């Protein structure tokens, strides 16, 4: 296992839609292990492969208090959303130090493959539903800040663009998104 670098906003690679995983092989298993190590080290409760610059449809998460409920979703697809929504504060490992309220459906149903490639469906609510929606957004090239007002997004973009320019090794991938 190896800890991977998490892409930081405004890196444009965060906007790259992920492609479906065709084969669950040793490379994918190693990536999943690395993603869990990276997520726990950050620390966070969810991580999409897009965030570690691998543009394949893989999400890892653990919303438990004890860090003992690992979940892997390969090629996740939200197939049902409740009409009722909920507002809660969200943050993101790719946008460190910033949180804001986001409105999302309070319950969802997701279809995915597990780590062994077995298909499953999961009905989720509360924090688990929010986490799944947040991470699936990453796979689509969306960030939680996309749900905020234009004014908030502009202010945040300026703040993080300035921080990105000041980071050592700021590269071509840090163009504003």
C-alpha positions as a Python dict, from the first residue, in 0.01 Angstrom:
ca = {
    (1, 'X'): (0, 0, 0),
    (2, 'X'): (108, 354, -68),
    (3, 'X'): (-35, 689, 22),
    (4, 'X'): (-119, 889, -292),
    (5, 'X'): (-126, 1262, -349),
    (6, 'X'): (-475, 1412, -341),
    (7, 'X'): (-539, 1666, -615),
    (8, 'X'): (-621, 2009, -477),
    (9, 'X'): (-874, 2256, -613),
    (10, 'X'): (-843, 2439, -855),
    (11, 'X'): (-654, 2159, -1035),
    (12, 'X'): (-845, 2104, -1360),
    (13, 'X'): (-791, 1727, -1344),
    (14, 'X'): (-1064, 1721, -1077),
    (15, 'X'): (-1306, 1805, -1360),
    (16, 'X'): (-1216, 1496, -1566),
    (17, 'X'): (-1505, 1249, -1586),
    (18, 'X'): (-1403, 896, -1490),
    (19, 'X'): (-1441, 598, -1721),
    (20, 'X'): (-1589, 264, -1624),
    (21, 'X'): (-1365, -6, -1480),
    (22, 'X'): (-1358, -293, -1729),
    (23, 'X'): (-1148, -547, -1536),
    (24, 'X'): (-1098, -576, -1161),
    (25, 'X'): (-741, -699, -1149),
    (26, 'X'): (-438, -668, -919),
    (27, 'X'): (-385, -307, -1033),
    (28, 'X'): (-738, -213, -924),
    (29, 'X'): (-698, -400, -593),
    (30, 'X'): (-373, -213, -524),
    (31, 'X'): (-540, 118, -614),
    (32, 'X'): (-824, 45, -370),
    (33, 'X'): (-573, -33, -93),
    (34, 'X'): (-384, 290, -170),
    (35, 'X'): (-707, 489, -172),
    (36, 'X'): (-807, 360, 173),
    (37, 'X'): (-462, 441, 311),
    (38, 'X'): (-477, 788, 158),
    (39, 'X'): (-832, 853, 283),
    (40, 'X'): (-759, 743, 640),
    (41, 'X'): (-433, 939, 649),
    (42, 'X'): (-597, 1263, 527),
    (43, 'X'): (-825, 1198, 734),
    (44, 'X'): (-1153, 1164, 546),
    (45, 'X'): (-1461, 945, 511),
    (46, 'X'): (-1466, 906, 132),
    (47, 'X'): (-1235, 927, -166),
    (48, 'X'): (-1295, 898, -539),
    (49, 'X'): (-1020, 774, -771),
    (50, 'X'): (-1044, 1104, -959),
    (51, 'X'): (-907, 1277, -652),
    (52, 'X'): (-583, 1077, -677),
    (53, 'X'): (-560, 1144, -1053),
    (54, 'X'): (-689, 803, -1160),
    (55, 'X'): (-991, 864, -1379),
    (56, 'X'): (-1174, 535, -1326),
    (57, 'X'): (-1508, 488, -1152),
    (58, 'X'): (-1393, 376, -807),
    (59, 'X'): (-1501, 510, -469),
    (60, 'X'): (-1386, 407, -123),
    (61, 'X'): (-1554, 518, 197),
    (62, 'X'): (-1588, 453, 565),
    (63, 'X'): (-1843, 666, 749),
    (64, 'X'): (-1819, 469, 1074),
    (65, 'X'): (-1689, 624, 1394),
    (66, 'X'): (-1435, 348, 1444),
    (67, 'X'): (-1299, 322, 1090),
    (68, 'X'): (-1420, -35, 1062),
    (69, 'X'): (-1684, -21, 786),
    (70, 'X'): (-1492, -5, 460),
    (71, 'X'): (-1705, 20, 148),
    (72, 'X'): (-1591, -4, -213),
    (73, 'X'): (-1809, 102, -504),
    (74, 'X'): (-1685, 24, -853),
    (75, 'X'): (-1878, 178, -1142),
    (76, 'X'): (-2138, 327, -905),
    (77, 'X'): (-2462, 456, -1051),
    (78, 'X'): (-2728, 634, -847),
    (79, 'X'): (-3051, 480, -971),
    (80, 'X'): (-3299, 640, -733),
    (81, 'X'): (-3314, 964, -537),
    (82, 'X'): (-3570, 1058, -272),
    (83, 'X'): (-3778, 1368, -338),
    (84, 'X'): (-3709, 1487, 17),
    (85, 'X'): (-3381, 1669, 56),
    (86, 'X'): (-3157, 1754, 346),
    (87, 'X'): (-2912, 2038, 404),
    (88, 'X'): (-2583, 1955, 574),
    (89, 'X'): (-2230, 2085, 591),
    (90, 'X'): (-1984, 1923, 350),
    (91, 'X'): (-1611, 1943, 309),
    (92, 'X'): (-1372, 1779, 68),
    (93, 'X'): (-1018, 1643, 85),
    (94, 'X'): (-952, 1824, -246),
    (95, 'X'): (-1068, 2157, -100),
    (96, 'X'): (-898, 2156, 241),
    (97, 'X'): (-1011, 2393, 509),
    (98, 'X'): (-1342, 2484, 347),
    (99, 'X'): (-1692, 2360, 432),
    (100, 'X'): (-2037, 2481, 336),
    (101, 'X'): (-2399, 2372, 345),
    (102, 'X'): (-2515, 2161, 50),
    (103, 'X'): (-2866, 2038, -27),
    (104, 'X'): (-2889, 1676, -142),
    (105, 'X'): (-3157, 1404, -153),
    (106, 'X'): (-3177, 1245, 192),
    (107, 'X'): (-3206, 889, 58),
    (108, 'X'): (-3066, 721, -251),
    (109, 'X'): (-3031, 381, -411),
    (110, 'X'): (-2701, 302, -577),
    (111, 'X'): (-2596, 15, -802),
    (112, 'X'): (-2228, -82, -816),
    (113, 'X'): (-1976, -363, -815),
    (114, 'X'): (-1800, -459, -494),
    (115, 'X'): (-1428, -518, -461),
    (116, 'X'): (-1462, -871, -598),
    (117, 'X'): (-1664, -752, -897),
    (118, 'X'): (-1999, -874, -764),
    (119, 'X'): (-2294, -646, -845),
    (120, 'X'): (-2501, -508, -560),
    (121, 'X'): (-2756, -242, -482),
    (122, 'X'): (-2755, -35, -166),
    (123, 'X'): (-3021, 189, -21),
    (124, 'X'): (-2854, 462, 181),
    (125, 'X'): (-2965, 756, 391),
    (126, 'X'): (-2806, 1016, 611),
    (127, 'X'): (-2430, 1054, 606),
    (128, 'X'): (-2377, 744, 390),
    (129, 'X'): (-2615, 875, 122),
    (130, 'X'): (-2447, 1217, 131),
    (131, 'X'): (-2100, 1062, 106),
    (132, 'X'): (-2197, 842, -189),
    (133, 'X'): (-2348, 1140, -374),
    (134, 'X'): (-2041, 1354, -303),
    (135, 'X'): (-1799, 1088, -429),
    (136, 'X'): (-2008, 997, -736),
    (137, 'X'): (-2006, 1370, -820),
    (138, 'X'): (-1625, 1351, -825),
    (139, 'X'): (-1645, 1069, -1079),
    (140, 'X'): (-1858, 1298, -1298),
    (141, 'X'): (-1611, 1587, -1267),
    (142, 'X'): (-1828, 1782, -1021),
    (143, 'X'): (-1731, 1929, -685),
    (144, 'X'): (-1953, 2009, -388),
    (145, 'X'): (-1884, 2378, -441),
    (146, 'X'): (-2074, 2355, -772),
    (147, 'X'): (-2391, 2353, -558),
    (148, 'X'): (-2305, 2690, -401),
    (149, 'X'): (-2401, 3037, -523),
    (150, 'X'): (-2197, 3195, -802),
    (151, 'X'): (-2068, 3459, -559),
    (152, 'X'): (-1939, 3198, -314),
    (153, 'X'): (-1778, 2999, -598),
    (154, 'X'): (-1600, 3310, -733),
    (155, 'X'): (-1464, 3403, -391),
    (156, 'X'): (-1352, 3048, -325),
    (157, 'X'): (-1193, 3017, -671),
    (158, 'X'): (-987, 3335, -618),
    (159, 'X'): (-875, 3219, -274),
    (160, 'X'): (-766, 2874, -394),
    (161, 'X'): (-609, 2999, -718),
    (162, 'X'): (-390, 3230, -512),
    (163, 'X'): (-297, 2945, -277),
    (164, 'X'): (-221, 2718, -575),
    (165, 'X'): (18, 2975, -723),
    (166, 'X'): (203, 2989, -393),
    (167, 'X'): (238, 2611, -356),
    (168, 'X'): (580, 2472, -440),
    (169, 'X'): (575, 2288, -770),
    (170, 'X'): (250, 2446, -893),
    (171, 'X'): (209, 2290, -1236),
    (172, 'X'): (2, 2313, -1550),
    (173, 'X'): (-271, 2109, -1384),
    (174, 'X'): (-360, 2394, -1152),
    (175, 'X'): (-545, 2605, -1406),
    (176, 'X'): (-871, 2732, -1266),
    (177, 'X'): (-1177, 2515, -1300),
}
